Amino acid sequence: MQRYVCLACSYVYDPKVGDPDAGIDPGTSFDDLPEDWVCPECGVDKSMFEPEE
């Protein structure tokens, strides 16, 4: 599964980990995150993320 990086703060969303504090289970791909999900570090929306190289 592809990891995604926040362009604002460099937080990495790792689908293997999910985002437990936001109720996102491990194994949830970035594309399957809710549209209202925001970066847990800086609060920007999904449009500010790009695939990790």
Distance bins in CASP14 RR format, pairs under 12 A and 6 or more apart:
PFRMAT RR
TARGET T0000
AUTHOR 0000-0000-0000
RMODE 2
METHOD distances of the structure
MODEL  1
1 13 0 0 0 0 0 1 0 0 0 0 0
1 14 0 0 0 0 1 0 0 0 0 0 0
1 15 1 1 0 0 0 0 0 0 0 0 0
1 16 1 0 0 1 0 0 0 0 0 0 0
1 17 0 0 0 0 0 1 0 0 0 0 0
1 18 0 0 0 0 1 0 0 0 0 0 0
1 26 0 0 0 0 0 1 0 0 0 0 0
1 27 1 0 0 1 0 0 0 0 0 0 0
1 28 0 0 0 0 1 0 0 0 0 0 0
1 29 1 0 1 0 0 0 0 0 0 0 0
1 30 0 0 0 0 1 0 0 0 0 0 0
1 31 0 0 0 0 1 0 0 0 0 0 0
1 32 0 0 0 0 0 1 0 0 0 0 0
1 51 0 0 0 0 0 1 0 0 0 0 0
1 52 0 0 0 0 0 1 0 0 0 0 0
2 12 0 0 0 0 0 1 0 0 0 0 0
2 13 0 0 0 0 1 0 0 0 0 0 0
2 14 0 0 0 0 1 0 0 0 0 0 0
2 15 1 0 0 1 0 0 0 0 0 0 0
2 16 0 0 0 0 0 1 0 0 0 0 0
2 27 0 0 0 0 0 1 0 0 0 0 0
2 29 1 0 0 1 0 0 0 0 0 0 0
2 30 1 0 0 1 0 0 0 0 0 0 0
2 31 0 0 0 0 1 0 0 0 0 0 0
2 32 0 0 0 0 0 1 0 0 0 0 0
2 49 0 0 0 0 0 1 0 0 0 0 0
2 50 0 0 0 0 0 1 0 0 0 0 0
2 51 1 0 1 0 0 0 0 0 0 0 0
2 52 1 0 0 1 0 0 0 0 0 0 0
2 53 0 0 0 0 0 1 0 0 0 0 0
3 10 0 0 0 0 0 1 0 0 0 0 0
3 11 0 0 0 0 0 1 0 0 0 0 0
3 12 1 0 1 0 0 0 0 0 0 0 0
3 13 1 0 0 1 0 0 0 0 0 0 0
3 14 1 0 1 0 0 0 0 0 0 0 0
3 15 1 0 0 1 0 0 0 0 0 0 0
3 16 0 0 0 0 1 0 0 0 0 0 0
3 17 0 0 0 0 1 0 0 0 0 0 0
3 18 0 0 0 0 0 1 0 0 0 0 0
3 27 0 0 0 0 0 1 0 0 0 0 0
3 29 0 0 0 0 0 1 0 0 0 0 0
3 30 1 0 0 1 0 0 0 0 0 0 0
3 49 0 0 0 0 1 0 0 0 0 0 0
3 50 0 0 0 0 0 1 0 0 0 0 0
3 51 1 0 0 1 0 0 0 0 0 0 0
3 52 1 0 1 0 0 0 0 0 0 0 0
3 53 0 0 0 0 1 0 0 0 0 0 0
4 10 0 0 0 0 0 1 0 0 0 0 0
4 11 0 0 0 0 1 0 0 0 0 0 0
4 12 1 0 0 1 0 0 0 0 0 0 0
4 13 1 0 1 0 0 0 0 0 0 0 0
4 14 0 0 0 0 1 0 0 0 0 0 0
4 15 0 0 0 0 1 0 0 0 0 0 0
4 18 0 0 0 0 0 1 0 0 0 0 0
4 19 0 0 0 0 0 1 0 0 0 0 0
4 28 0 0 0 0 0 1 0 0 0 0 0
4 29 0 0 0 0 1 0 0 0 0 0 0
4 30 1 0 1 0 0 0 0 0 0 0 0
4 31 0 0 0 0 1 0 0 0 0 0 0
4 32 0 0 0 0 0 1 0 0 0 0 0
4 33 0 0 0 0 1 0 0 0 0 0 0
4 37 0 0 0 0 0 1 0 0 0 0 0
4 39 0 0 0 0 1 0 0 0 0 0 0
4 44 0 0 0 0 0 1 0 0 0 0 0
4 46 0 0 0 0 1 0 0 0 0 0 0
4 47 0 0 0 0 0 1 0 0 0 0 0
4 48 0 0 0 0 1 0 0 0 0 0 0
4 49 1 0 1 0 0 0 0 0 0 0 0
4 50 1 0 0 1 0 0 0 0 0 0 0
4 51 1 0 1 0 0 0 0 0 0 0 0
4 52 1 0 0 1 0 0 0 0 0 0 0
4 53 0 0 0 0 0 1 0 0 0 0 0
5 11 1 0 0 1 0 0 0 0 0 0 0
5 12 1 0 1 0 0 0 0 0 0 0 0
5 13 1 0 0 1 0 0 0 0 0 0 0
5 14 0 0 0 0 0 1 0 0 0 0 0
5 30 0 0 0 0 0 1 0 0 0 0 0
5 39 0 0 0 0 0 1 0 0 0 0 0
5 41 0 0 0 0 0 1 0 0 0 0 0
5 44 0 0 0 0 0 1 0 0 0 0 0
5 48 0 0 0 0 1 0 0 0 0 0 0
5 49 1 0 0 1 0 0 0 0 0 0 0
5 50 1 0 0 1 0 0 0 0 0 0 0
5 51 1 0 0 1 0 0 0 0 0 0 0
5 52 1 0 1 0 0 0 0 0 0 0 0
5 53 0 0 0 0 1 0 0 0 0 0 0
6 12 1 0 0 1 0 0 0 0 0 0 0
6 13 1 0 0 1 0 0 0 0 0 0 0
6 19 0 0 0 0 0 1 0 0 0 0 0
6 30 0 0 0 0 0 1 0 0 0 0 0
6 37 0 0 0 0 0 1 0 0 0 0 0
6 38 0 0 0 0 1 0 0 0 0 0 0
6 39 1 0 1 0 0 0 0 0 0 0 0
6 40 0 0 0 0 1 0 0 0 0 0 0
6 41 1 0 0 1 0 0 0 0 0 0 0
6 42 1 0 0 1 0 0 0 0 0 0 0
6 43 0 0 0 0 1 0 0 0 0 0 0
6 44 1 0 0 1 0 0 0 0 0 0 0
6 45 0 0 0 0 0 1 0 0 0 0 0
6 46 0 0 0 0 1 0 0 0 0 0 0
6 47 0 0 0 0 0 1 0 0 0 0 0
6 48 1 0 1 0 0 0 0 0 0 0 0
6 49 1 0 1 0 0 0 0 0 0 0 0
6 50 0 0 0 0 1 0 0 0 0 0 0
6 51 0 0 0 0 0 1 0 0 0 0 0
6 52 0 0 0 0 0 1 0 0 0 0 0
7 39 0 0 0 0 1 0 0 0 0 0 0
7 41 0 0 0 0 0 1 0 0 0 0 0
7 42 0 0 0 0 1 0 0 0 0 0 0
7 44 1 0 0 1 0 0 0 0 0 0 0
7 45 0 0 0 0 0 1 0 0 0 0 0
7 46 0 0 0 0 0 1 0 0 0 0 0
7 47 0 0 0 0 1 0 0 0 0 0 0
7 48 1 0 1 0 0 0 0 0 0 0 0
7 49 1 0 0 1 0 0 0 0 0 0 0
7 50 1 0 0 1 0 0 0 0 0 0 0
7 51 0 0 0 0 0 1 0 0 0 0 0
7 52 0 0 0 0 0 1 0 0 0 0 0
8 38 0 0 0 0 0 1 0 0 0 0 0
8 39 1 0 0 1 0 0 0 0 0 0 0
8 41 0 0 0 0 1 0 0 0 0 0 0
8 42 1 0 1 0 0 0 0 0 0 0 0
8 43 0 0 0 0 1 0 0 0 0 0 0
8 44 1 0 1 0 0 0 0 0 0 0 0
8 45 0 0 0 0 0 1 0 0 0 0 0
8 46 0 0 0 0 0 1 0 0 0 0 0
8 47 0 0 0 0 0 1 0 0 0 0 0
8 48 1 0 1 0 0 0 0 0 0 0 0
8 49 0 0 0 0 1 0 0 0 0 0 0
8 50 0 0 0 0 0 1 0 0 0 0 0
9 38 0 0 0 0 0 1 0 0 0 0 0
9 39 1 0 0 1 0 0 0 0 0 0 0
9 40 0 0 0 0 1 0 0 0 0 0 0
9 41 1 0 1 0 0 0 0 0 0 0 0
9 42 1 0 1 0 0 0 0 0 0 0 0
9 43 0 0 0 0 1 0 0 0 0 0 0
9 44 1 0 0 1 0 0 0 0 0 0 0
9 48 0 0 0 0 1 0 0 0 0 0 0
9 49 0 0 0 0 0 1 0 0 0 0 0
10 39 0 0 0 0 1 0 0 0 0 0 0
10 41 0 0 0 0 1 0 0 0 0 0 0
10 42 0 0 0 0 1 0 0 0 0 0 0
10 44 0 0 0 0 0 1 0 0 0 0 0
10 48 0 0 0 0 0 1 0 0 0 0 0
10 49 0 0 0 0 0 1 0 0 0 0 0
10 50 0 0 0 0 0 1 0 0 0 0 0
10 52 0 0 0 0 0 1 0 0 0 0 0
11 17 0 0 0 0 0 1 0 0 0 0 0
11 18 0 0 0 0 0 1 0 0 0 0 0
11 19 0 0 0 0 1 0 0 0 0 0 0
11 38 0 0 0 0 0 1 0 0 0 0 0
11 39 1 0 1 0 0 0 0 0 0 0 0
11 40 1 0 0 1 0 0 0 0 0 0 0
11 41 1 0 1 0 0 0 0 0 0 0 0
11 42 1 0 0 1 0 0 0 0 0 0 0
11 43 0 0 0 0 1 0 0 0 0 0 0
11 44 0 0 0 0 1 0 0 0 0 0 0
11 48 0 0 0 0 1 0 0 0 0 0 0
11 49 0 0 0 0 1 0 0 0 0 0 0
11 52 0 0 0 0 0 1 0 0 0 0 0
12 18 0 0 0 0 0 1 0 0 0 0 0
12 19 0 0 0 0 0 1 0 0 0 0 0
12 30 0 0 0 0 0 1 0 0 0 0 0
12 39 0 0 0 0 0 1 0 0 0 0 0
12 40 0 0 0 0 0 1 0 0 0 0 0
12 41 0 0 0 0 1 0 0 0 0 0 0
12 49 0 0 0 0 1 0 0 0 0 0 0
12 50 0 0 0 0 0 1 0 0 0 0 0
12 51 0 0 0 0 0 1 0 0 0 0 0
12 52 1 0 0 1 0 0 0 0 0 0 0
12 53 0 0 0 0 0 1 0 0 0 0 0
13 19 1 0 0 1 0 0 0 0 0 0 0
13 22 0 0 0 0 0 1 0 0 0 0 0
13 24 0 0 0 0 1 0 0 0 0 0 0
13 26 0 0 0 0 0 1 0 0 0 0 0
13 27 0 0 0 0 0 1 0 0 0 0 0
13 28 0 0 0 0 1 0 0 0 0 0 0
13 29 0 0 0 0 1 0 0 0 0 0 0
13 30 1 0 1 0 0 0 0 0 0 0 0
13 31 0 0 0 0 0 1 0 0 0 0 0
13 32 0 0 0 0 0 1 0 0 0 0 0
13 33 1 0 0 1 0 0 0 0 0 0 0
13 37 0 0 0 0 1 0 0 0 0 0 0
13 38 0 0 0 0 0 1 0 0 0 0 0
13 39 0 0 0 0 1 0 0 0 0 0 0
13 40 0 0 0 0 1 0 0 0 0 0 0
13 41 0 0 0 0 0 1 0 0 0 0 0
13 44 0 0 0 0 0 1 0 0 0 0 0
13 46 0 0 0 0 1 0 0 0 0 0 0
13 48 0 0 0 0 0 1 0 0 0 0 0
13 49 1 0 0 1 0 0 0 0 0 0 0
13 50 0 0 0 0 0 1 0 0 0 0 0
13 51 0 0 0 0 0 1 0 0 0 0 0
13 52 0 0 0 0 1 0 0 0 0 0 0
14 20 0 0 0 0 0 1 0 0 0 0 0
14 24 0 0 0 0 0 1 0 0 0 0 0
14 26 0 0 0 0 1 0 0 0 0 0 0
14 27 0 0 0 0 1 0 0 0 0 0 0
14 28 0 0 0 0 0 1 0 0 0 0 0
14 29 0 0 0 0 0 1 0 0 0 0 0
14 30 0 0 0 0 1 0 0 0 0 0 0
14 40 0 0 0 0 0 1 0 0 0 0 0
14 49 0 0 0 0 0 1 0 0 0 0 0
14 52 0 0 0 0 1 0 0 0 0 0 0
15 24 0 0 0 0 1 0 0 0 0 0 0
15 25 0 0 0 0 1 0 0 0 0 0 0
15 26 1 0 0 1 0 0 0 0 0 0 0
15 27 1 0 1 0 0 0 0 0 0 0 0
15 28 1 0 1 0 0 0 0 0 0 0 0
15 29 1 0 1 0 0 0 0 0 0 0 0
15 30 1 0 0 1 0 0 0 0 0 0 0
15 31 0 0 0 0 1 0 0 0 0 0 0
15 32 0 0 0 0 1 0 0 0 0 0 0
15 33 0 0 0 0 1 0 0 0 0 0 0
15 51 0 0 0 0 0 1 0 0 0 0 0
15 52 0 0 0 0 0 1 0 0 0 0 0
16 24 0 0 0 0 0 1 0 0 0 0 0
16 25 0 0 0 0 0 1 0 0 0 0 0
16 26 1 0 0 1 0 0 0 0 0 0 0
16 27 1 0 0 1 0 0 0 0 0 0 0
16 28 0 0 0 0 1 0 0 0 0 0 0
16 29 0 0 0 0 0 1 0 0 0 0 0
16 30 0 0 0 0 0 1 0 0 0 0 0
17 23 0 0 0 0 0 1 0 0 0 0 0
17 24 0 0 0 0 1 0 0 0 0 0 0
17 25 0 0 0 0 1 0 0 0 0 0 0
17 26 1 0 1 0 0 0 0 0 0 0 0
17 27 0 0 0 0 1 0 0 0 0 0 0
17 28 0 0 0 0 1 0 0 0 0 0 0
17 30 0 0 0 0 0 1 0 0 0 0 0
17 40 0 0 0 0 0 1 0 0 0 0 0
18 24 1 0 1 0 0 0 0 0 0 0 0
18 25 1 0 0 1 0 0 0 0 0 0 0
18 26 1 0 1 0 0 0 0 0 0 0 0
18 27 1 0 0 1 0 0 0 0 0 0 0
18 28 1 0 1 0 0 0 0 0 0 0 0
18 29 0 0 0 0 1 0 0 0 0 0 0
18 30 0 0 0 0 1 0 0 0 0 0 0
18 32 0 0 0 0 0 1 0 0 0 0 0
18 33 0 0 0 0 1 0 0 0 0 0 0
18 37 0 0 0 0 0 1 0 0 0 0 0
18 40 0 0 0 0 1 0 0 0 0 0 0
19 25 0 0 0 0 1 0 0 0 0 0 0
19 26 0 0 0 0 1 0 0 0 0 0 0
19 27 0 0 0 0 0 1 0 0 0 0 0
19 28 1 0 0 1 0 0 0 0 0 0 0
19 30 0 0 0 0 0 1 0 0 0 0 0
19 32 0 0 0 0 0 1 0 0 0 0 0
19 33 1 0 0 1 0 0 0 0 0 0 0
19 34 0 0 0 0 0 1 0 0 0 0 0
19 37 1 0 0 1 0 0 0 0 0 0 0
19 38 0 0 0 0 1 0 0 0 0 0 0
19 39 0 0 0 0 1 0 0 0 0 0 0
19 40 1 0 1 0 0 0 0 0 0 0 0
19 41 0 0 0 0 0 1 0 0 0 0 0
19 43 0 0 0 0 0 1 0 0 0 0 0
19 46 0 0 0 0 0 1 0 0 0 0 0
20 26 1 0 0 1 0 0 0 0 0 0 0
20 27 0 0 0 0 0 1 0 0 0 0 0
20 28 0 0 0 0 0 1 0 0 0 0 0
20 40 0 0 0 0 1 0 0 0 0 0 0
21 37 0 0 0 0 0 1 0 0 0 0 0
21 38 0 0 0 0 0 1 0 0 0 0 0
21 39 0 0 0 0 0 1 0 0 0 0 0
21 40 1 0 0 1 0 0 0 0 0 0 0
21 41 0 0 0 0 0 1 0 0 0 0 0
22 28 0 0 0 0 0 1 0 0 0 0 0
22 33 0 0 0 0 1 0 0 0 0 0 0
22 34 0 0 0 0 1 0 0 0 0 0 0
22 36 0 0 0 0 1 0 0 0 0 0 0
22 37 1 0 0 1 0 0 0 0 0 0 0
22 38 0 0 0 0 1 0 0 0 0 0 0
22 39 0 0 0 0 0 1 0 0 0 0 0
22 40 1 0 0 1 0 0 0 0 0 0 0
22 41 0 0 0 0 0 1 0 0 0 0 0
22 43 0 0 0 0 0 1 0 0 0 0 0
23 33 0 0 0 0 0 1 0 0 0 0 0
23 34 0 0 0 0 1 0 0 0 0 0 0
23 37 0 0 0 0 1 0 0 0 0 0 0
23 40 0 0 0 0 0 1 0 0 0 0 0
24 30 0 0 0 0 0 1 0 0 0 0 0
24 32 0 0 0 0 1 0 0 0 0 0 0
24 33 1 0 0 1 0 0 0 0 0 0 0
24 34 0 0 0 0 1 0 0 0 0 0 0
24 36 0 0 0 0 0 1 0 0 0 0 0
24 37 1 0 0 1 0 0 0 0 0 0 0
24 38 0 0 0 0 0 1 0 0 0 0 0
24 40 0 0 0 0 1 0 0 0 0 0 0
25 32 0 0 0 0 1 0 0 0 0 0 0
25 33 0 0 0 0 0 1 0 0 0 0 0
27 33 0 0 0 0 0 1 0 0 0 0 0
28 34 0 0 0 0 1 0 0 0 0 0 0
28 37 0 0 0 0 1 0 0 0 0 0 0
29 37 0 0 0 0 0 1 0 0 0 0 0
29 51 0 0 0 0 0 1 0 0 0 0 0
30 37 0 0 0 0 1 0 0 0 0 0 0
30 39 0 0 0 0 0 1 0 0 0 0 0
30 46 1 0 0 1 0 0 0 0 0 0 0
30 47 0 0 0 0 0 1 0 0 0 0 0
30 49 1 0 0 1 0 0 0 0 0 0 0
30 50 0 0 0 0 0 1 0 0 0 0 0
30 51 0 0 0 0 1 0 0 0 0 0 0
30 52 0 0 0 0 0 1 0 0 0 0 0
31 37 0 0 0 0 0 1 0 0 0 0 0
31 46 0 0 0 0 1 0 0 0 0 0 0
31 49 0 0 0 0 0 1 0 0 0 0 0
31 51 0 0 0 0 0 1 0 0 0 0 0
32 46 0 0 0 0 0 1 0 0 0 0 0
33 39 0 0 0 0 0 1 0 0 0 0 0
33 40 0 0 0 0 0 1 0 0 0 0 0
33 45 0 0 0 0 0 1 0 0 0 0 0
33 46 1 0 0 1 0 0 0 0 0 0 0
33 47 0 0 0 0 0 1 0 0 0 0 0
33 49 0 0 0 0 1 0 0 0 0 0 0
34 45 0 0 0 0 0 1 0 0 0 0 0
34 46 0 0 0 0 1 0 0 0 0 0 0
35 45 0 0 0 0 1 0 0 0 0 0 0
35 46 1 0 0 1 0 0 0 0 0 0 0
35 47 0 0 0 0 0 1 0 0 0 0 0
36 43 0 0 0 0 0 1 0 0 0 0 0
36 45 1 0 0 1 0 0 0 0 0 0 0
36 46 0 0 0 0 1 0 0 0 0 0 0
37 43 0 0 0 0 1 0 0 0 0 0 0
37 44 0 0 0 0 0 1 0 0 0 0 0
37 45 1 0 0 1 0 0 0 0 0 0 0
37 46 1 0 0 1 0 0 0 0 0 0 0
37 47 0 0 0 0 0 1 0 0 0 0 0
37 48 0 0 0 0 0 1 0 0 0 0 0
37 49 0 0 0 0 1 0 0 0 0 0 0
38 44 1 0 0 1 0 0 0 0 0 0 0
38 45 1 0 1 0 0 0 0 0 0 0 0
38 46 1 0 0 1 0 0 0 0 0 0 0
38 47 0 0 0 0 0 1 0 0 0 0 0
38 48 0 0 0 0 1 0 0 0 0 0 0
38 49 0 0 0 0 0 1 0 0 0 0 0
39 45 1 0 0 1 0 0 0 0 0 0 0
39 46 0 0 0 0 1 0 0 0 0 0 0
39 47 0 0 0 0 0 1 0 0 0 0 0
39 48 1 0 0 1 0 0 0 0 0 0 0
39 49 1 0 0 1 0 0 0 0 0 0 0
40 49 0 0 0 0 0 1 0 0 0 0 0
41 48 0 0 0 0 0 1 0 0 0 0 0
41 49 0 0 0 0 0 1 0 0 0 0 0
42 48 0 0 0 0 1 0 0 0 0 0 0
42 49 0 0 0 0 0 1 0 0 0 0 0
43 49 0 0 0 0 0 1 0 0 0 0 0
44 50 0 0 0 0 0 1 0 0 0 0 0
END
